[in-house]
Amino acid sequence: MDWDYLIRHAFLRLAFLILLVGLGMRSLFFLFAVTKFSLRRQFAWRYVCANLARAMVPLHMTVPKKTLYTLLRYIFHACLVVVPVWYSGHVYLWEEYGFNWYWTPLPDVWADRLTLTVLILSGYFFIRRIIIIKTRRDFSLSAFFVIIITALAFATGYLFTSGTLDFIPFFSNHLESIHILSAELMMVMVAFLFCRTRLATDRCTGCASCQSSCPTLALTAMDAGNRRIFNYALYQCICCGACVRACPEGAAELRHEISLKRFFQIAAQPEIQSVQLAACEKCGGFFAPRPQIDKLNAAILEDYIRICPKCKQRDNARRLWIR
């Protein structure tokens, strides 16, 4: 079996096909979800266009709260697109494969600088997720996998073009194949890579500020029995970061996740968080999230905090009547 042919041709074509089909289908699902939501509103097409425009600039609502981190993510993702598309070696591949497509490539020195930027920021994000306890606790293994595969594709490409490891026979003979394989894996990964909202269970108080600030109602909160349940519509989310900015506890975050299951959750709104509701000490009715009440009670030692608004109104009316 000619592994060189499989890696350079068969696997590459398959990975590129998966990337195109995956991104195409996700774009259609997203357009369907956003349009369906917007058509319920007045000036429907204005909302459709506005939401699509905001989706082109993800995380823009987090800039005031996490300015440096958000800007670094913008730079990182811009380099992820620019280098693969405008690197001269990749541009020439389109002609080699018979597409006869050509566009002016980046100067190699700039491609190298942007590649090093990706590697430096990959290292920063990786170390940040390991060192910061809160960040490490909230991340899944797939988030680390995303960084490793991305860094591997760019690192092997840089080392191959610069010839840095040519003095080692193994890398001299196989580094190009390793680079192509890692790039193919990265393309397949991107097709099923989502940036979705997560609510940290240990910090979320159930206040629902994230739900009230969500411009597309991708996040919804519903009280059922003695619990407040948060549901999330993946394809309705434009990743604007409004939930991150609004959350007073820092519990809302936009996290990357690789998932084949979520790819087909077009209209689904699975539960992502639930908190217990506190019962009124007088009437026994559930009226507010327990974590929120406990936090308020720790700061304000007053009995009325554990009483529902209706009972408070009755007590105030009774006092006024007695007077």
BATOR-47620 format. One record per residue (C-alpha): residue in one letter; x, y, z. Coordinates in steps of 0.25 Angstrom, whole numbers, padded with zeros to 4 digits, always signed. Layout:
BEGIN
aXYZ ...
END
This chain:
BEGIN
m+0000+0000+0000 d+0006+0014-0004 w+0004+0022+0009 d+0010+0034+0002 y-0001+0034-0008 l-0011+0032+0003 i-0006+0043+0011 r-0004+0053+0000 h-0016+0050-0008 a-0027+0041-0003 f-0027+0046+0011 l-0025+0060+0008 r-0037+0060-0002 l-0045+0053+0008 a-0042+0063+0019 f-0044+0075+0010 l-0058+0069+0006 i-0062+0067+0021 l-0058+0081+0024 l-0066+0087+0013 v-0078+0078+0015 g-0077+0080+0030 l-0076+0096+0029 g-0087+0096+0019 m-0097+0088+0026 r-0094+0096+0039 s-0096+0109+0032 l-0109+0105+0027 f-0113+0100+0041 f-0109+0113+0047 l-0116+0121+0036 f-0129+0113+0039 a-0128+0114+0054 v-0125+0129+0054 t-0136+0132+0043 k-0146+0124+0050 f-0144+0132+0063 s-0143+0146+0056 l-0156+0143+0048 r-0164+0143+0062 r-0159+0158+0064 q-0164+0171+0058 f-0155+0176+0047 a-0152+0161+0044 w-0142+0163+0033 r-0135+0174+0041 y-0132+0164+0052 v-0128+0153+0042 c-0117+0162+0036 a-0113+0168+0050 n-0111+0154+0056 l-0103+0149+0044 a-0094+0162+0044 r-0092+0160+0059 a-0088+0145+0057 m-0077+0150+0048 v-0070+0156+0060 p-0071+0146+0071 l-0068+0150+0085 h-0070+0165+0083 m-0078+0166+0095 t-0067+0161+0104 v-0057+0172+0100 p-0060+0181+0111 k-0059+0170+0122 k-0048+0162+0116 t-0041+0172+0107 l-0027+0166+0106 y-0031+0151+0105 t-0042+0154+0095 l-0032+0162+0086 l-0022+0150+0087 r-0033+0141+0082 y-0036+0150+0070 i-0021+0150+0066 f-0020+0135+0068 h-0032+0132+0060 a-0028+0142+0049 c-0015+0135+0048 l-0021+0121+0047 v-0029+0126+0034 v-0018+0135+0028 v-0006+0125+0028 p-0013+0113+0022 v-0020+0121+0011 w-0009+0131+0007 y+0004+0123+0010 s+0011+0122-0004 g+0013+0106-0003 h-0002+0104-0001 v-0006+0114-0012 y+0003+0106-0022 l-0004+0093-0017 w-0017+0098-0024 e-0009+0098-0037 e-0003+0085-0035 y-0016+0078-0032 g-0021+0083-0045 f-0031+0094-0040 n-0023+0105-0047 w-0027+0115-0036 y-0017+0125-0032 w-0016+0137-0023 t-0005+0146-0018 p+0002+0139-0006 l+0008+0145+0006 p+0023+0147+0006 d+0029+0135+0013 v+0035+0144+0024 w+0021+0149+0028 a+0015+0134+0027 d+0027+0130+0037 r+0023+0142+0047 l+0009+0138+0047 t+0012+0124+0049 l+0021+0127+0061 t+0009+0136+0066 v+0000+0124+0066 l+0010+0115+0073 i+0013+0125+0084 l-0002+0128+0086 s-0005+0113+0086 g+0006+0111+0097 y-0001+0123+0105 f-0015+0117+0104 f-0010+0103+0108 i-0002+0108+0120 r-0013+0117+0124 r-0023+0105+0124 i-0013+0097+0133 i-0009+0108+0143 i-0022+0115+0145 i-0030+0106+0154 k-0043+0111+0150 t-0040+0110+0135 r-0034+0096+0137 r-0047+0091+0144 d-0056+0096+0134 f-0049+0090+0122 s-0051+0077+0116 l-0040+0068+0110 s-0045+0072+0096 a-0041+0086+0098 f-0027+0082+0101 f-0027+0073+0088 v-0031+0085+0080 i-0019+0093+0084 i-0010+0081+0082 i-0014+0078+0068 t-0014+0092+0064 a+0000+0095+0069 l+0005+0082+0063 a+0000+0085+0049 f+0006+0099+0050 a+0019+0094+0057 t+0022+0083+0047 g+0019+0092+0035 y+0029+0103+0040 l+0040+0092+0043 f+0038+0086+0030 t+0039+0099+0022 s+0051+0104+0030 g+0058+0091+0030 t+0061+0092+0045 l+0061+0077+0047 d+0067+0072+0034 f+0079+0067+0042 i+0071+0057+0048 p+0068+0046+0038 f+0054+0042+0043 f+0049+0056+0042 s+0056+0059+0029 n+0049+0047+0023 h+0035+0048+0030 l+0033+0062+0035 e+0025+0066+0022 s+0016+0054+0024 i+0014+0057+0039 h+0010+0072+0035 i+0000+0067+0025 l-0006+0057+0034 s-0007+0067+0045 a-0013+0077+0036 e-0023+0067+0031 l-0027+0064+0045 m-0029+0079+0048 m-0038+0080+0036 v-0047+0069+0041 m-0047+0074+0055 v-0051+0088+0050 a-0063+0082+0043 f-0068+0077+0057 l-0063+0088+0066 f-0073+0097+0073 c-0071+0109+0082 r-0083+0108+0092 t-0088+0114+0105 r-0085+0107+0118 l-0089+0110+0132 a-0080+0106+0143 t-0088+0098+0153 d-0079+0102+0165 r-0081+0117+0162 c-0095+0119+0155 t-0105+0124+0165 g-0117+0123+0155 c-0119+0138+0154 a-0123+0136+0139 s-0115+0149+0136 c-0109+0141+0124 q-0123+0138+0119 s-0128+0152+0120 s-0116+0157+0112 c-0116+0147+0101 p-0120+0154+0088 t-0125+0142+0081 l-0131+0134+0093 a-0121+0123+0091 l-0121+0122+0106 t-0134+0120+0113 a-0137+0118+0127 m-0150+0111+0132 d-0155+0108+0147 a-0160+0094+0148 g-0164+0089+0161 n-0153+0092+0171 r-0142+0095+0160 r-0138+0105+0150 i-0134+0099+0138 f-0125+0105+0127 n-0126+0100+0113 y-0117+0104+0101 a-0119+0104+0086 l-0106+0102+0080 y-0109+0107+0066 q-0117+0119+0071 c-0105+0124+0078 i-0096+0135+0071 c-0085+0134+0081 c-0086+0149+0084 g-0082+0147+0098 a-0093+0155+0104 c-0095+0144+0114 v-0081+0145+0119 r-0082+0160+0120 a-0095+0159+0128 c-0091+0148+0138 p-0088+0154+0151 e-0082+0141+0156 g-0072+0138+0144 a-0080+0125+0142 a-0083+0127+0128 e-0072+0124+0118 l-0071+0121+0103 r-0063+0108+0101 h-0059+0100+0090 e-0064+0086+0088 i-0062+0075+0078 s-0075+0067+0077 l-0082+0059+0066 k-0094+0058+0074 r-0096+0073+0075 f-0094+0074+0060 f-0108+0068+0057 q-0115+0076+0069 i-0122+0086+0059 a-0134+0089+0067 a-0130+0083+0081 q-0129+0091+0093 p-0122+0081+0103 e-0121+0085+0118 i-0107+0091+0122 q-0110+0095+0136 s-0120+0094+0147 v-0121+0100+0161 q-0130+0097+0173 l-0140+0107+0176 a-0142+0112+0190 a-0155+0111+0198 c-0162+0123+0205 e-0161+0121+0220 k-0175+0125+0221 c-0184+0120+0210 g-0174+0109+0205 g-0175+0113+0190 f-0162+0113+0182 f-0158+0127+0178 a-0143+0129+0175 p-0130+0121+0173 r-0125+0115+0186 p-0110+0118+0183 q-0114+0133+0181 i-0122+0133+0194 d-0111+0127+0201 k-0101+0137+0196 l-0110+0149+0200 n-0112+0143+0213 a-0097+0141+0216 a-0096+0156+0213 i-0109+0161+0219 l-0113+0155+0232 e-0128+0158+0231 d-0140+0148+0231 y-0148+0155+0220 i-0138+0150+0210 r-0144+0136+0211 i-0158+0141+0209 c-0164+0142+0195 p-0169+0155+0190 k-0184+0152+0192 c-0182+0149+0207 k-0174+0162+0208 q-0185+0169+0202 r-0195+0163+0211 d-0186+0166+0223 n-0185+0181+0219 a-0200+0182+0216 r-0203+0176+0230 r-0193+0186+0237 l-0199+0198+0229 w-0213+0193+0233 i-0209+0192+0248 r-0204+0206+0248 
END
